């Protein structure tokens, strides 16, 4: 399995060219192209720097729009640090009289800020921190994928359950770089148990379905594994393009389809999609939100949101540094 460290490592963004944008961002450090915001989280007491591209000057305006947190190559420092740039120009406007950026779309602005921070945690801490934060993300992942595939290909209930099991197995694999040969029996049994809890399928059934399945490293292979496990001839036309197409419409917001496509392989993005679907009115009309609500039992959603807030530094990470009015 390969961990997808940033959105640009995923299948959805595999063809994107980012070098020119990264070069311009690095050059912009010398000419004031962006505003640097220091964010502190429980996992980084010193804080991390987010580079907010707000516009308002020629140095910023020459940088092409980009929609996912982008790692900015650090200059030749004695202690290079990991920095993320975020393009927030779509969520407000530059107000020249006061020389400030005025946020107009707070839900999207906050979502992108928190996703970048979560991406930082993802790249600097153990992946299990995000994997074990709550069972809800895995439950929603398996339920949404099985629902979309079953509806598109008219699967029966038994086939739908098998899709959910394979989807949950793939989801948990996103948090590991293990090769099949490196995964011992205890680790495999642990994954089987997590898949069983996420899908409500008996562990012995999950074990049987997964016993001949290798580790799944991308969406293309996921589709092949779904075909193998279900044995359904109706799925002969299933491929990663079709899978992305039928799932990407389940999310709302700016660049929604691409964000959801990225989320299928990028854990920080998926966690933010699920969290937003549970707490933000802007996203609650989506199909993903409707499925997420099915797993909000005994304050599970509240516990998930609170745990996520701890990771990103609180529910209002940069609120005191944001302008909301002119």
Phi, psi and omega in degrees: 000144176247127176283128178274102189288321178230169179301329184283355176268352185278167178301319183298329183246015186297335181266000183287140173259120186244352186300315181298316179296317179297320178297318180291325177295320180293320178292327181295341178298333182270349186233015175071039183286338184215167177257134180265126179243127177270125181242134178249136177231168178295339181264000178208091185295328179287336180096165177232153181262127171254131181260107184266117178273106187252349183084193176096356177209163185295328180294323179283323186293337180278351180275124180299152176297141173219151194244004179228151178306131184241129177291129178262120179302124182287147175293176183287083179258159176295325178232082180304140181238154180274122179233142177246135172259140179233128178271106183254011184298335181282351187250014179181201178211156177278125181258100188300318182305320181259358181054050179223157174265125182256118181284130179249331182242085185294318180302314181290320179301310181296319181300315182290323177298310183293325178297321179295319179295317179296325177296324177296314178300318180302323184269348184242349181239178178292134180302332182298338178301320179277326181297319188264010184294329181186150175283345186301313181303318179292320179299316181292319180302308182295318182292317182293314182295317181294323178295314182294316181292317181297319180292317183293323186248012176053052180280155175276169184303322180295319179292323179299318179297320179295322176298318180299319180296314180294321179297315179295321177299316178296317181302311181293334176291338179296345184259013184221143174255011180298144166269160183303320182293338182271348184271116181278174185297322181296318180294319179297316180296327177295317179296318178302317179297318180293320178296319180298318180291324182289329185253352183062028176258136180307142185300323181293326176292317178300315180301316180296317182293328186262353191298329180256013185263128176282177173294142185256122189255353177196177184293327179297313180289329175303315180299319179295322179291324176298317178299317183295313184290320181283327183067020184270127178289342180293341184265013184299334181265006179286125173215177186296329178294316178294318181299315178296319182297318184279343181259332187291342178277005183269007185231151179250166171116182179294130180056036190301313185297318180290321179299318180291321178299318176297317184300335181296338179236350185245107188303314180301321179293318179297315180301319180290325177296314181294316180299314181295325181293339182267339188230345185249123184302326182303326186257356187285353178272355183282159176296323178301319180295319180298321178288321179302320182297334180294341183253010178271080180241140178053045177063024180300319181294318179299317179296320179296312181298317180295319179295322179292320178299324177299319182293322186265000175100014177119164182292333179236079190298312184236025185302324183284355181245012183247138176267133182245346180225162177272000000 
